[in-house]
């Protein structure tokens, strides 16, 4: 049985990405991601089911890295065995994740 642990490494604010607050046309600033918090952890089962409470937009963005690890691929000389880093596709307030393959023998 193989599963994965996803850890939220960093939640960026628009200011971190574009150097200033991002203001909507109605005058309200766009905040950092309201769904995820730094150090939050999620477990993914062997069926690669989206974890409960995990942002669907982020899941769409990082699923390919989970698929890579599931199939024995990755960048072991960069991130170590069975570990990858990925970000959600939100260009204004991205979230960075650490993805670890957990072997249960």
Secondary structure, DSSP 8 states (H G I E B T S, - for coil): -EEEEEEEEEE--HHHHHSS--B-TTS-B--S-SS--TT-EEEE-TT----TT--HHHHHHHHHHHHHHHTT-S-HHHH-TTEEEEE-S-SSS-EEEEEEEEE--
